[in-house]
Amino acid sequence: MAFLYHNIYLFPLLFIIIISSFHVLPVSPTPSHKLKSAITIRKLNLRGPYIGLVTVIETEENAFLRSVEFRPDPTHPFLDLSGRRFRVGKVHGKKVVYVRCGRGMVNGAAATQQMIDVFNVKGIVHFGIAGNMNNSMSIGDVTIPKKITNAGLWDWLNPDKAKGGEDLAYLEVRNYNVPKGDGNNELGSIGYSYEQLYSVTGRINSPQNVFWINTTQEWLHIAADLEKMELSQCVNASLCLPIKPKLVVGLKAATADIFVDNAAYRNFLYDTFGVSSSDMESSAVAMTCASNGYPVIVIRGLSDLAGVGGDNTVHKFGSLAATNTAKAVLEFIKKLPPS
């Protein structure tokens, strides 16, 4: 009887001590913070599923958040995780979770994987600005590609290295000598290799070699109607583009941790792979979604023609490209069927 008596009071006391210790143990982040985040995540996910939105830089974020269509959740407007702010709200009555991932493929993959792991999402819409690789496209245009490649997986070969191995394509550096073909170039050549896709639909520890990652066909079909939408032509009253921007669905895109501001390399990418845009995150986001079996679509506004104008053009028209991208994203969400 004495044992029972002591245990009746001992267990609640131990519970209080454990909970109290969360506030005094020198750990970071604190367990109490983790517990609070877990409770909030559980509440949010019970209201799901959400459309996951992933963009890259502040210019793109500003264009999206200043839209009156994005309405923050009145109870839990955001949740801070791993240094990123995940914003919760609605767009045209559809529930969304939005995050700015940061520049580069590692950031793109990390933020996308975290969103998939933490939140009850039904798919990812990735958007931002990009460099133009296609002379038939213009600054301010928006592209929604059907497939994306990681153009940063290189095998950098010696000049005398025999070709014809596993690489898909080769960039002969000497072909771009000026004057053309004048002597050897010790840089040799660059061979473009495949990604290894680990997927929930594949065999365990048996990755598939892929060069192109496809975006989701059903979402591309929905996006096809966006080609008729009106896009902005002017940054302000005194800075306008010479022609009205357009939206094109079904082209190809390239991604690498490289800012492409070189006309010769731009032409090589377009001539070899047929890509119309280049950025630093899209294939990482698409690859992460493909690996986890989630729908994905990529929407990118063209801010410059790579190798012509460069950084100055991005500064002049980056905000316009971001605005047109945000318009396309909002219209796409509007056309998605209800959950």
DOROTOR-394826 format. One record per residue (C-alpha): x, y, z. Coordinates in pm, whole numbers, plus 32768, in hexadecimal, padded with zeros to 4 digits. Example, Ala and Ser with C-alpha at 12.3 -4.5 7.8 and 13.67 -1.06 7.14 Angstrom:
<sites>
84CE7E3E830C85577F9682CA
</sites>
This chain:
<sites>
800080008000812080E9805381BB809B7EFC807880FA7E4C805982357F1B81B782AA7EC4818E825E7D51804983237D3A810F845B7D90825E83F47CFD81F383D87B90815685347B79828885C17C288375851C7B3082A385A27A1282BD87047A9D843786E07AC7846286647961838E877B78CF843E887E79A7859288027935853C886577D0856189CF784086B289AF78EF878288B3782A88848964774C881388DD75FB87C0899274BB86B789A3743E8606896675898527883175AB840989187610842F89D174C6842E8886740A82FA881574CA82448959747982A1893A7308822D87CF730180DB882E739680B389487299811588647176801A875F71E67F03886271F47F5F88EA709E7F7787936FFC7E208731707A7D9D88506FA37E5C87DD6E6D7EBA87796D6E7F7188B06CF3801089186BAC818389446BF1821D8A806B5F83988AA16B4584468BD96AC285B08C4A6ADB860A8DB86B1C85718EE76BBF850D8F8F6A7684328E646A2083A78E536B8083458FC36B7D828D8F996A3381C88E766AC0817C8EF86C1E8105904F6BAE7FF08FA66AEA7E998FD66B837E4A8E6E6B217F338DE56C2E7E7A8DED6D7B7F448D856EB07EA68C906FA27E0A8D5E70BE7E718C6371CD7FC48BE1715380458CCE704281A48C3B7047828A8B3C70E584058B68710284D08A2A70C686468A00708886738B74704B855F8B886F4784038C1D6F6B82EC8B3F6EEB81BA8C196EAB805F8B836EBE7F2E8C126E137E418BFE6CEE7E488C616B7F7CF68C6E6ACD7C688B9A6BE87D788A8C6BC17E508A406CF17FC38A826CBA810D8A6C6D75821A8B526CEB83928B636D2884BD8C1F6C9A85D08B1B6C7287008BED6C1A87EC8BDF6AF188818A9A6A72882E892B6A47887988C46BAE878889CA6C338680896B6B34869187FA6B8B86A888336D04857C891C6D1A84A8883E6C3984FA87036CFE84AE87B46E46835F882D6DC2830486CD6D4F837486306E9882D4872C6F84819587A26EDD806986F16E4B809F87636CE2800E86CD6BA68112875A6AB68215886B6A7D820189A469A783628A2B697A838C8B8968EC847F8CA668BA85498D5C67B086408CC466B987338D1565A486BE8CF8643D87718BFD635B86828C11623486928D2D6135851F8D0360EA84CE8D59625584EA8EB562ED851D8F63643983DA8F5F6502835E8E1B646382F98CFC654683538B91650082B68A5A659783A18941652A833A87DA64F184928755655285C987D066038731875B6608884F878B66FD8950882366118A51883567278AB386C567378BFC86DC667E8D1985F1662E8E3486E365DD8F16862364F0907F8649648890B886BD631F912A856362B1901284AA63678F4F83C9627B8DDC841662678CB7832F62378C9682B3639B8B6782E1647B8B468458644D8A1B84D7638B8ABF860662E88C0F86B762D58C78882362DB8DBD884C62168E5E897E62AD8F4889AA61808E1989DE60A18DE88B2B614D8F4C8BA9611D8F728CFF607E8FE58CF25F6D8F238BB45F438FE88A705F4991398B1D5F85920E8A18603791C1892F61569114898E6296918C88E263D2903488FC646F8FCF87D663958E5C878663928D36875E647D8C58862B64768AF2864864F88A87852765D3894584956660889D84C167B188528395688E86E3839668ED868482DD6A2A850B82BE6A2E83F482316B038378818769C584C680E1697B85907FC66A148641800F6B5C87AC807F6B2C8788805B69B3878981BD6925871C820367C2880882CA66E3874483F4665D87A4852D65A1864B85CE6591855785F366B383F18614663A82FB870066DB819E8679671E80D5864165E17F81868166837FF687D0670C8090882F65BD7F4087E9651A7E9A88D966117FAC89DB65D57F7489D4645C7E4E8AC364877F3B8BC765197FD68C0B63C47EB98CFE63827EE98DCC64C07F558F3964C380B38F826549814590D165B0821B919164B9829A92B06592836992C566D082E5942767008264954A663083BC9591659C8449942F657283919343648883E9921E63A983CA9254622F82DB912C620481CC908E62D8824F8F64639F81BF8E0A636181998CC66424820C8B7F638681C88A206407828D88E963AA83F4895B636B853088D464148602896B652B8761894065B987D98965671E8938898167AD89E88A3A68C78A628B2C67BE89E78C87675E89F98C7A65E28A688DCC65598B218D5264258A8B8D5762C78B608C3862408B018B53635F89968BBC633D899E8B5661CF8A438A0B6226893489B46324881E8A0D623188BC896161038919882461C387F787F162B286E688D3622686B68987637186098AD96375865A8B4864D9876B8B1F65DB87558B3C675487F78AB3689186E189F2694285D0895D686386658806681B86B587D8698E854D882569EF84C3874768D885B6862D692E854E86396A9C83DF86266A3C841F8507694984E1844B6A5483C1846D6B4B82AC84326A4D821185906A608182865F69418257878B68DC824488AD67EA834989BA67A682F08B1F6745840C8C0C66EB840D8D72666C852C8DDA658785F18EFF6612870F8F13651587A58E7C63DB88DB8DC8645B8A188E7363E289648FB16375894090BD647E89868FC9659A895B904466FC88E991A0669387C3910B65D4876290366700875F916C67DB868B922966DE858D911D668985AC901C67A1848590AE685D83AD90A7672184098F3C66DE83B68EEB684982688F9F683082058EE166F582708D9B6799819D8DE368CC80718E2F67ED809B8CE1673E80BB8C27688A7F808CC669157EBD8C7967D87F3A8B1167D87ECA8ADF69407D788B7268E57D4D8A6A67D57DAA894368B37C7F886E691A7C0F88856A877CB087956B80
</sites>
